[in-house]
Amino acid sequence: MDGMDIILFHSVYGLRPAVHAAAMRLRASGHQVHVPDLYEGQTADTVEEGQAVLDKIGREELLRRAVLAAAPHSDKGLVYAGFSWGGAVAQNLALGDEKARGLLLLHGTSDLAEDTSVDELPVQLHIADPDPFESDDWLNAWYLQMQRAGADVEIYRYAGAGHLYTDAELPDFDEAAAEQTWQVALGFLETL
């Protein structure tokens, strides 16, 4: 079976080694992976530094960069994926792309417009439990909104893991949770 065409968006930290490592893991499973650098070379060591970079560039400009990065590949039917804030970017693009094949969210989600509608888009979310950026109330509301929009959603929660638990260079890292996440995520991609 041919692998998926995946676009993988980095977190608020920027395009760090963990994102490249994830892309290599996906490629080793036969997928074609595009990893845009929305920060154009800037990276951050803390959430606060990353937020400052994001604020300086601006959300509209970053979304424009993401759309431009996805555009050359979207005709083939992309799987959108992202880490934390990059998951929010991936979600926004996937929900606006009628050819999207799937949505893989690692550590983050985004608001949905009231009129969002998709045709049984497969969605998988992996998130810490609890997560400081994604409360239980938020996740319950998000899940119901995604289902109402027509998405086929699976949520996997990892008790005791830190927010960005798949990044080996951050204090949040949880090796067991990260490994389980990748095993489940790779299985999800095989079903698409």
KAVEN-V92642 format. One record per residue. N is the residue number from 1. RES is the residue in one letter. D_LAST is the distance of its C-alpha to the last C-alpha in Angstrom with 2 decimals. Layout:
# KAVEN-V92642
n=<N	N>
res=<RES	RES>
d_last=<D_LAST	D_LAST>
This chain:
# KAVEN-V92642
n=<1	2	3	4	5	6	7	8	9	10	11	12	13	14	15	16	17	18	19	20	21	22	23	24	25	26	27	28	29	30	31	32	33	34	35	36	37	38	39	40	41	42	43	44	45	46	47	48	49	50	51	52	53	54	55	56	57	58	59	60	61	62	63	64	65	66	67	68	69	70	71	72	73	74	75	76	77	78	79	80	81	82	83	84	85	86	87	88	89	90	91	92	93	94	95	96	97	98	99	100	101	102	103	104	105	106	107	108	109	110	111	112	113	114	115	116	117	118	119	120	121	122	123	124	125	126	127	128	129	130	131	132	133	134	135	136	137	138	139	140	141	142	143	144	145	146	147	148	149	150	151	152	153	154	155	156	157	158	159	160	161	162	163	164	165	166	167	168	169	170	171	172	173	174	175	176	177	178	179	180	181	182	183	184	185	186	187	188	189	190	191	192>
res=<M	D	G	M	D	I	I	L	F	H	S	V	Y	G	L	R	P	A	V	H	A	A	A	M	R	L	R	A	S	G	H	Q	V	H	V	P	D	L	Y	E	G	Q	T	A	D	T	V	E	E	G	Q	A	V	L	D	K	I	G	R	E	E	L	L	R	R	A	V	L	A	A	A	P	H	S	D	K	G	L	V	Y	A	G	F	S	W	G	G	A	V	A	Q	N	L	A	L	G	D	E	K	A	R	G	L	L	L	L	H	G	T	S	D	L	A	E	D	T	S	V	D	E	L	P	V	Q	L	H	I	A	D	P	D	P	F	E	S	D	D	W	L	N	A	W	Y	L	Q	M	Q	R	A	G	A	D	V	E	I	Y	R	Y	A	G	A	G	H	L	Y	T	D	A	E	L	P	D	F	D	E	A	A	A	E	Q	T	W	Q	V	A	L	G	F	L	E	T	L>
d_last=<10.58	10.42	9.15	7.78	10.72	11.51	14.69	16.26	19.31	22.24	24.20	27.70	29.02	27.82	26.16	27.25	26.77	24.19	21.78	22.47	22.07	18.60	17.69	19.34	17.46	14.05	15.68	17.06	13.65	13.18	11.65	13.86	15.08	17.57	19.92	22.37	25.67	26.44	29.73	30.87	32.00	33.16	32.09	33.51	34.68	34.67	32.82	36.03	36.18	32.56	33.30	36.39	34.45	31.98	34.97	36.85	34.15	33.22	30.03	30.25	30.66	27.77	25.46	26.90	26.18	22.54	22.18	24.03	21.85	18.61	20.33	20.51	16.75	15.49	16.09	13.24	10.69	10.59	8.86	12.14	13.51	17.10	19.88	22.22	23.68	20.95	18.47	20.68	20.50	16.70	16.70	19.39	17.76	14.32	16.31	18.39	15.88	14.98	12.56	10.55	6.76	7.07	10.19	11.27	14.97	17.42	20.87	21.01	20.39	22.27	24.26	22.91	25.05	26.42	25.07	21.42	19.19	15.48	13.79	11.69	9.89	7.81	10.36	11.48	15.13	17.24	20.92	24.41	26.50	28.72	27.62	30.50	28.50	26.35	28.72	27.89	29.15	27.01	23.79	24.77	25.47	22.29	20.19	22.23	22.02	18.22	18.17	20.96	19.10	16.34	13.62	11.91	13.30	13.67	16.62	17.85	21.50	23.59	27.26	29.76	27.48	28.50	26.62	25.16	25.04	22.68	25.34	27.80	30.50	30.80	32.78	29.71	28.12	27.23	26.22	25.15	23.01	21.47	20.68	19.16	17.02	15.64	15.10	13.13	11.15	10.36	9.30	6.95	5.42	5.58	3.81	0.00>
